[in-house]
Amino acid sequence: MTIIREPEGGTLANFFSVLGRAVHLTLQALCGLPGVLFRRESRQTFLQQLYVIGIGTLPVATVVAMFTGMILTLQLGIAFKQFSQELMVAYALSFAMLREMGPFMTGIILASCVGSAMAAQLGTMKINEEIAALEMMSIDPVRFLVAPRMWALVIMAPLLSFFTCIIAFLGAAFVGYTQLNVPFLQFIFEIVSVAEVKDLYVGLLKTAFFGVLICTISCSVGFATIQGAAGVGASTRRAVIYSFLAILAGGYFVTRFFYVF
């Protein structure tokens, strides 16, 4: 059982100690796939998390993706229209959404809607000593609680990212037709024609990586919750903030790895 506790003193050694325990928790959760598939309780949690992550976040993802595509198209269209290059908007949007904006928006949505809920739920269980009860029954809380959530995020996050890209492209094509006088189908065709398979799989891989980061951070912070209801609120806030920072940093390094080296 790996529990991430708040470092005392803020020293560099404490930082690496917490980081090492976080990596250990991640590996434990990822190696818990057989239990997720073959244990009834874990499988029920896994299916529930698939629904919460996939279906539960669809309304928010749809609205965010639609208006993101519309705003980007409108702003880029104003710039490119000065040079009579309206179709360049479709090219720029294709690269931006598949490589960066789609995974980034998905990560932010999941951190806000799902990661915060995970931290609050596990934090409440820690305060109510339900985590200790699981340990007394010789049940590993990481494999029982974290593994189903992590694998649900790894599976659903790329699918949600692909969905947000499609919705953003549709919103962009609508603005292209109404504001830039570019036919709707032509705008979509230009987006598809310039898109590369590498951009798609890198974006999906990046989103799966974001899912691992969100689950690790949220569950770790939830396990470290103290001080009752106030501690649950503080843990929820920390989980969202840490996830945002990890998504920003992780997105940069993944992009650099695939497109620079």
C-alpha positions as CSV (number, residue, x, y, z in Angstrom):
1,M,0.0,0.0,0.0
2,T,1.5,3.4,-1.0
3,I,0.1,6.5,0.6
4,I,1.4,9.9,-0.4
5,R,1.8,12.1,2.7
6,E,2.5,15.8,2.7
7,P,6.2,16.5,3.0
8,E,7.4,18.0,6.2
9,G,9.9,20.9,6.0
10,G,9.7,21.3,2.2
11,T,13.2,20.0,1.7
12,L,14.5,18.6,-1.6
13,A,14.7,15.1,0.0
14,N,11.1,15.3,1.0
15,F,10.2,16.3,-2.5
16,F,11.9,13.3,-4.1
17,S,10.5,11.1,-1.4
18,V,6.9,12.2,-2.3
19,L,7.8,11.9,-6.0
20,G,9.1,8.3,-5.5
21,R,6.0,7.3,-3.7
22,A,3.8,8.8,-6.4
23,V,5.7,6.8,-9.1
24,H,5.3,3.6,-6.9
25,L,1.6,4.2,-6.6
26,T,1.3,4.7,-10.4
27,L,3.1,1.4,-11.1
28,Q,1.0,-0.4,-8.5
29,A,-2.2,0.9,-10.1
30,L,-1.2,0.1,-13.7
31,C,-0.1,-3.4,-12.6
32,G,-3.5,-3.9,-11.0
33,L,-5.3,-4.5,-14.4
34,P,-5.9,-8.2,-13.8
35,G,-7.7,-7.4,-10.5
36,V,-9.8,-4.7,-12.3
37,L,-10.9,-7.2,-14.9
38,F,-11.4,-10.3,-12.8
39,R,-12.5,-9.1,-9.3
40,R,-16.2,-8.3,-9.2
41,E,-15.9,-5.3,-6.8
42,S,-13.1,-3.7,-8.8
43,R,-14.9,-4.4,-12.1
44,Q,-18.0,-2.6,-10.8
45,T,-15.9,0.4,-9.8
46,F,-14.2,0.3,-13.2
47,L,-17.4,0.3,-15.1
48,Q,-18.8,3.1,-12.9
49,Q,-15.8,5.2,-13.6
50,L,-16.0,4.6,-17.3
51,Y,-19.5,6.0,-17.2
52,V,-18.6,9.0,-15.0
53,I,-15.5,9.9,-17.1
54,G,-17.0,9.2,-20.5
55,I,-20.7,10.0,-20.4
56,G,-20.7,12.3,-17.3
57,T,-18.2,14.8,-18.9
58,L,-19.7,14.8,-22.4
59,P,-21.9,17.9,-21.9
60,V,-19.0,20.0,-20.5
61,A,-16.6,18.7,-23.2
62,T,-19.1,19.5,-25.9
63,V,-19.7,23.1,-24.9
64,V,-16.0,23.8,-24.2
65,A,-14.8,22.1,-27.5
66,M,-17.5,23.9,-29.6
67,F,-16.7,27.4,-28.4
68,T,-12.9,26.7,-28.4
69,G,-13.1,25.8,-32.1
70,M,-15.4,28.8,-32.8
71,I,-13.2,31.3,-31.0
72,L,-9.9,30.0,-32.5
73,T,-11.4,30.2,-36.0
74,L,-12.8,33.6,-35.5
75,Q,-9.5,35.0,-34.2
76,L,-7.4,33.3,-36.8
77,G,-9.8,34.2,-39.5
78,I,-9.5,37.9,-38.6
79,A,-5.7,37.7,-39.1
80,F,-5.7,35.5,-42.2
81,K,-8.5,37.4,-43.9
82,Q,-6.2,40.4,-44.3
83,F,-4.1,38.3,-46.6
84,S,-7.0,36.5,-48.3
85,Q,-5.8,33.2,-46.8
86,E,-9.0,32.1,-45.1
87,L,-8.3,28.4,-45.8
88,M,-5.1,28.6,-43.7
89,V,-7.4,28.8,-40.7
90,A,-8.3,25.1,-41.3
91,Y,-4.7,24.1,-41.6
92,A,-3.7,25.9,-38.4
93,L,-6.7,24.6,-36.5
94,S,-6.0,21.0,-37.5
95,F,-2.5,21.1,-36.1
96,A,-3.4,23.0,-33.0
97,M,-6.4,20.8,-32.0
98,L,-4.9,17.4,-32.7
99,R,-1.4,18.1,-31.3
100,E,-2.1,20.3,-28.3
101,M,-5.5,22.0,-27.7
102,G,-7.6,18.8,-27.8
103,P,-5.5,16.9,-25.3
104,F,-5.1,20.0,-23.2
105,M,-8.8,20.8,-23.0
106,T,-9.6,17.2,-22.2
107,G,-7.0,17.2,-19.4
108,I,-8.4,20.4,-17.9
109,I,-11.9,19.1,-18.1
110,L,-11.0,15.8,-16.5
111,A,-8.9,17.4,-13.8
112,S,-11.8,19.7,-12.9
113,C,-14.7,17.3,-13.1
114,V,-13.1,13.9,-12.3
115,G,-9.9,14.5,-10.5
116,S,-11.5,16.8,-7.9
117,A,-14.2,14.2,-7.3
118,M,-11.6,11.4,-6.8
119,A,-9.6,13.5,-4.3
120,A,-12.8,14.4,-2.4
121,Q,-14.1,10.8,-2.3
122,L,-10.8,9.2,-1.2
123,G,-10.2,12.1,1.2
124,T,-13.6,11.4,2.8
125,M,-12.8,7.7,3.0
126,K,-9.5,8.5,4.7
127,I,-11.2,10.8,7.3
128,N,-13.8,8.2,8.0
129,E,-11.1,5.5,8.4
130,E,-12.5,3.4,5.6
131,I,-9.0,3.2,4.1
132,A,-7.7,1.8,7.4
133,A,-10.6,-0.7,7.4
134,L,-9.6,-2.0,4.0
135,E,-6.1,-2.5,5.2
136,M,-7.3,-4.4,8.3
137,M,-9.2,-6.7,5.9
138,S,-5.9,-7.3,4.0
139,I,-7.3,-5.4,0.9
140,D,-4.8,-3.2,-0.9
141,P,-6.4,0.2,-1.2
142,V,-4.3,1.1,-4.2
143,R,-5.4,-2.0,-6.2
144,F,-9.0,-1.8,-5.0
145,L,-9.6,2.0,-5.3
146,V,-6.9,3.5,-7.5
147,A,-6.4,0.9,-10.2
148,P,-10.0,0.9,-11.5
149,R,-10.0,4.7,-11.7
150,M,-6.6,4.9,-13.4
151,W,-7.5,2.4,-16.1
152,A,-10.8,4.0,-16.7
153,L,-9.0,7.4,-17.2
154,V,-6.4,5.8,-19.5
155,I,-9.1,4.3,-21.7
156,M,-11.7,7.1,-21.7
157,A,-9.4,10.1,-21.8
158,P,-8.1,9.5,-25.4
159,L,-11.7,8.8,-26.6
160,L,-12.9,12.1,-25.0
161,S,-10.0,14.0,-26.6
162,F,-10.9,12.7,-30.0
163,F,-14.5,13.7,-29.4
164,T,-13.5,17.2,-28.4
165,C,-11.4,17.6,-31.6
166,I,-14.4,16.5,-33.7
167,I,-16.7,18.9,-32.0
168,A,-14.2,21.7,-32.2
169,F,-13.8,21.1,-36.0
170,L,-17.5,21.3,-36.4
171,G,-17.7,24.6,-34.5
172,A,-14.8,25.9,-36.5
173,A,-16.5,24.9,-39.8
174,F,-19.7,26.7,-38.7
175,V,-17.8,29.9,-38.1
176,G,-15.8,29.5,-41.3
177,Y,-19.1,29.2,-43.2
178,T,-20.9,32.1,-41.5
179,Q,-18.0,34.5,-41.0
180,L,-15.3,33.7,-43.5
181,N,-17.5,32.6,-46.4
182,V,-15.8,29.2,-46.6
183,P,-18.1,26.3,-47.5
184,F,-18.8,24.0,-44.6
185,L,-17.7,20.8,-46.3
186,Q,-14.7,22.4,-47.9
187,F,-13.5,23.6,-44.5
188,I,-13.9,20.1,-43.0
189,F,-12.1,18.6,-46.1
190,E,-9.1,21.0,-45.6
191,I,-8.9,20.0,-41.9
192,V,-8.9,16.3,-42.8
193,S,-6.5,16.6,-45.7
194,V,-3.8,18.4,-43.7
195,A,-4.1,16.2,-40.6
196,E,-1.4,13.6,-40.1
197,V,-1.6,10.2,-38.4
198,K,1.3,11.1,-36.1
199,D,-0.6,14.2,-34.9
200,L,-3.6,12.0,-34.0
201,Y,-1.7,9.2,-32.1
202,V,0.6,11.7,-30.3
203,G,-2.5,13.6,-29.1
204,L,-4.2,10.4,-28.0
205,L,-1.1,9.2,-26.2
206,K,-0.6,12.6,-24.6
207,T,-4.2,12.5,-23.2
208,A,-3.7,9.0,-21.8
209,F,-0.6,10.3,-20.1
210,F,-2.7,13.2,-18.7
211,G,-5.1,10.6,-17.4
212,V,-2.4,8.8,-15.5
213,L,-1.1,12.1,-14.0
214,I,-4.6,13.2,-12.9
215,C,-5.4,9.9,-11.3
216,T,-2.0,9.7,-9.5
217,I,-2.2,13.3,-8.2
218,S,-5.8,13.2,-7.2
219,C,-5.7,9.8,-5.4
220,S,-2.4,10.7,-3.7
221,V,-3.8,13.9,-2.4
222,G,-6.9,12.1,-1.3
223,F,-4.9,9.5,0.6
224,A,-3.0,12.3,2.4
225,T,-6.1,14.1,3.6
226,I,-6.2,15.2,7.3
227,Q,-8.3,17.5,9.5
228,G,-11.8,16.5,8.7
229,A,-14.1,18.3,6.3
230,A,-11.8,21.3,5.9
231,G,-9.0,18.9,4.9
232,V,-11.2,17.4,2.2
233,G,-11.8,20.8,0.7
234,A,-8.1,21.6,0.8
235,S,-7.3,18.3,-0.8
236,T,-9.8,18.9,-3.6
237,R,-8.2,22.3,-4.3
238,R,-4.7,20.9,-4.2
239,A,-5.6,18.1,-6.5
240,V,-7.0,20.4,-9.2
241,I,-4.1,22.9,-8.9
242,Y,-1.4,20.2,-9.0
243,S,-3.2,18.5,-12.0
244,F,-3.3,21.7,-13.9
245,L,0.4,22.3,-13.4
246,A,1.3,18.7,-14.3
247,I,-0.8,18.9,-17.5
248,L,1.0,22.0,-18.6
249,A,4.5,20.6,-17.9
250,G,3.7,17.1,-19.1
251,G,2.2,18.4,-22.4
252,Y,5.3,20.4,-23.1
253,F,7.7,17.5,-22.6
254,V,5.6,15.0,-24.6
255,T,5.4,17.5,-27.5
256,R,9.1,18.1,-27.3
257,F,9.9,14.4,-27.3
258,F,7.9,13.6,-30.4
259,Y,8.4,16.7,-32.5
260,V,11.9,18.1,-31.5
261,F,14.2,15.2,-30.8
